[in-house]
Amino acid sequence: MNKTNPRHIPRTQADCDKAFDHGVREGVSGSTAIFLTVMVDKFGESDNVPNIWREIIKLSEEVAEKRVSLPDLKRVLKEEYDICV
């Protein structure tokens, strides 16, 4: 006999998609906050943060428009700086 949780709320695919999108936004915004905080606190880049932010937005737009690919960015970081993302 199957027991059913009476408090169970059925979820739709739209609910799952919305939760996924929210998680992606939170992850990206959290990573960006960490990155910019390190730039300011550890490397004294407080004067450059607005410029860095503008460049991040610009590069993000280029990725979204498929003029630059994420695999290429990751490859360059690995090859030129030995950074694995």
Backbone bond lengths (Angstrom), bond angles and torsions (degrees), N, CA, C in turn:
res aa  C-N    CA-C-N  psi(-1)  N-CA   C-N-CA  omega(-1)  CA-C   N-CA-C  phi
1 M - - - 1.452 - - 1.538 108.62 -
2 N 1.318 116.61 126.69 1.461 121.91 177.61 1.518 110.27 -81.16
3 K 1.308 114.39 132.21 1.455 118.81 174.78 1.519 107.96 -97.66
4 T 1.306 116.24 139.35 1.445 122.17 179.52 1.515 108.90 -114.21
5 N 1.316 114.83 132.99 1.449 119.72 177.42 1.531 108.36 -73.33
6 P 1.326 117.63 118.53 1.472 119.18 -177.68 1.527 112.86 -69.21
7 R 1.323 117.56 -16.13 1.467 120.84 179.66 1.529 112.36 -94.29
8 H 1.318 116.48 -0.21 1.465 120.97 -178.10 1.525 110.43 -64.66
9 I 1.328 115.60 130.34 1.459 121.12 176.80 1.519 107.45 -109.56
10 P 1.325 117.89 117.69 1.458 119.89 -179.82 1.535 111.18 -62.16
11 R 1.320 116.12 141.16 1.463 121.84 178.94 1.517 109.16 -111.63
12 T 1.311 115.07 143.41 1.458 120.32 177.58 1.520 109.24 -97.45
13 Q 1.320 116.75 169.42 1.461 120.61 175.07 1.522 110.12 -61.93
14 A 1.328 116.96 -35.92 1.470 120.54 177.99 1.526 110.52 -62.17
15 D 1.337 117.19 -38.88 1.468 120.66 176.32 1.523 110.80 -62.25
16 C 1.324 116.25 -43.47 1.469 120.93 179.54 1.526 111.07 -65.55
17 D 1.328 117.13 -43.06 1.463 121.21 178.68 1.526 110.92 -62.30
18 K 1.329 116.20 -41.93 1.465 120.72 179.54 1.536 110.28 -63.76
19 A 1.322 117.01 -43.13 1.466 120.71 178.77 1.524 110.93 -64.46
20 F 1.323 116.95 -40.72 1.461 121.31 178.48 1.529 110.22 -62.15
21 D 1.334 116.73 -49.28 1.465 121.16 179.60 1.523 111.42 -59.26
22 H 1.325 116.40 -40.48 1.466 120.58 177.87 1.529 110.18 -62.84
23 G 1.317 116.96 -43.01 1.459 120.91 178.93 1.521 112.35 -63.02
24 V 1.319 116.54 -41.02 1.466 120.83 178.08 1.526 109.73 -63.51
25 R 1.333 116.95 -46.82 1.473 120.35 179.53 1.520 111.29 -59.96
26 E 1.329 117.14 -43.90 1.461 120.75 179.67 1.527 110.98 -64.43
27 G 1.317 117.19 -41.09 1.463 120.86 179.23 1.512 112.32 -64.66
28 V 1.316 116.37 -45.26 1.460 120.69 -179.51 1.523 110.43 -67.43
29 S 1.328 117.72 -45.18 1.465 119.28 -178.81 1.526 110.60 -66.67
30 G 1.325 117.74 -36.29 1.467 120.67 176.81 1.514 111.84 -65.61
31 S 1.318 116.96 -44.15 1.467 120.95 178.20 1.524 111.31 -62.76
32 T 1.323 116.41 -40.15 1.454 120.56 179.24 1.525 110.60 -66.44
33 A 1.327 116.72 -41.10 1.466 120.22 178.06 1.528 110.60 -62.14
34 I 1.332 116.98 -41.62 1.466 120.70 177.77 1.526 109.95 -62.42
35 F 1.313 116.78 -48.17 1.465 121.54 -178.61 1.528 111.38 -58.71
36 L 1.322 117.51 -49.82 1.458 120.41 -177.68 1.525 111.59 -67.82
37 T 1.327 117.79 -35.24 1.464 121.11 177.37 1.519 110.85 -63.92
38 V 1.338 117.02 -42.06 1.472 120.13 177.31 1.519 110.00 -63.94
39 M 1.325 117.39 -41.72 1.461 120.47 179.11 1.530 111.14 -58.45
40 V 1.336 116.63 -41.41 1.460 121.24 -178.33 1.531 111.35 -76.62
41 D 1.329 116.59 -52.43 1.471 121.26 -172.53 1.520 113.89 -73.64
42 K 1.306 117.26 -39.41 1.467 119.85 -172.65 1.521 113.89 -98.68
43 F 1.333 116.66 -24.42 1.455 119.65 -175.33 1.524 113.16 -121.50
44 G 1.335 116.68 6.18 1.455 120.61 175.43 1.507 115.01 59.68
45 E 1.306 116.88 34.65 1.470 120.76 -176.30 1.532 112.29 -93.69
46 S 1.323 117.95 28.77 1.465 119.57 -175.80 1.527 112.30 -60.42
47 D 1.325 117.53 -34.33 1.468 119.95 178.60 1.527 111.96 -70.34
48 N 1.329 116.57 -26.23 1.463 120.77 -175.71 1.525 114.32 -96.28
49 V 1.341 118.24 -7.55 1.468 119.81 -175.74 1.522 112.58 -57.12
50 P 1.338 120.48 -44.12 1.474 118.05 177.62 1.532 112.49 -59.61
51 N 1.335 116.88 -38.82 1.472 119.73 178.06 1.525 110.95 -68.52
52 I 1.318 116.19 -41.71 1.473 120.23 177.85 1.522 109.55 -60.95
53 W 1.335 116.88 -44.20 1.466 121.21 -179.83 1.525 110.47 -61.35
54 R 1.335 117.46 -43.90 1.470 120.21 178.42 1.525 111.10 -60.67
55 E 1.334 116.88 -40.58 1.464 120.58 179.35 1.524 111.31 -68.00
56 I 1.335 116.86 -35.88 1.471 120.06 176.23 1.525 109.73 -62.81
57 I 1.315 116.87 -45.75 1.471 121.26 179.02 1.535 109.99 -61.68
58 K 1.325 116.46 -45.44 1.475 121.13 -179.27 1.530 110.50 -60.47
59 L 1.328 117.22 -47.97 1.462 120.42 -179.53 1.525 110.77 -65.72
60 S 1.327 117.14 -37.67 1.469 120.90 177.28 1.526 110.78 -61.03
61 E 1.318 116.31 -41.01 1.465 120.39 177.87 1.526 110.95 -65.02
62 E 1.331 116.64 -38.90 1.467 120.03 178.10 1.528 110.94 -64.74
63 V 1.322 116.43 -37.43 1.469 120.06 176.49 1.528 109.40 -66.65
64 A 1.332 116.87 -45.35 1.470 120.36 -179.93 1.522 111.68 -61.41
65 E 1.327 116.69 -34.07 1.463 121.18 179.43 1.528 112.39 -86.71
66 K 1.326 115.61 3.75 1.469 123.46 177.55 1.534 113.08 63.11
67 R 1.314 116.77 28.14 1.463 120.30 173.15 1.525 110.63 -86.37
68 V 1.318 116.18 -21.39 1.466 123.79 176.86 1.521 106.15 -134.18
69 S 1.334 117.62 141.84 1.463 119.31 179.79 1.529 110.41 -107.98
70 L 1.313 115.59 145.85 1.460 120.32 177.05 1.523 112.04 -61.69
71 P 1.332 118.90 -41.84 1.474 117.42 177.03 1.529 112.48 -58.29
72 D 1.330 117.60 -37.17 1.469 120.36 177.47 1.526 111.23 -65.09
73 L 1.339 116.80 -43.80 1.462 119.89 178.19 1.530 110.88 -60.20
74 K 1.327 116.14 -44.08 1.467 120.45 179.87 1.525 111.26 -65.52
75 R 1.323 116.24 -38.96 1.467 120.30 179.19 1.524 110.95 -63.44
76 V 1.335 116.50 -44.25 1.464 120.50 179.69 1.525 110.32 -63.11
77 L 1.329 117.05 -43.41 1.473 119.45 177.93 1.520 111.05 -59.85
78 K 1.323 117.04 -40.62 1.460 120.71 -179.74 1.531 110.30 -68.94
79 E 1.310 117.27 -49.17 1.460 121.27 -175.72 1.527 113.09 -68.30
80 E 1.320 117.25 -41.81 1.456 119.95 -173.58 1.520 114.37 -91.95
81 Y 1.340 117.00 -25.93 1.469 119.50 -175.18 1.518 113.79 -127.81
82 D 1.335 116.61 0.85 1.466 122.13 -177.25 1.532 112.03 55.03
83 I 1.342 115.07 41.98 1.473 122.12 178.22 1.515 108.06 -112.68
84 C 1.327 116.26 120.23 1.464 121.51 175.44 1.537 109.12 -97.94
85 V 1.316 114.67 121.64 1.469 119.76 179.30 1.508 107.84 -108.14
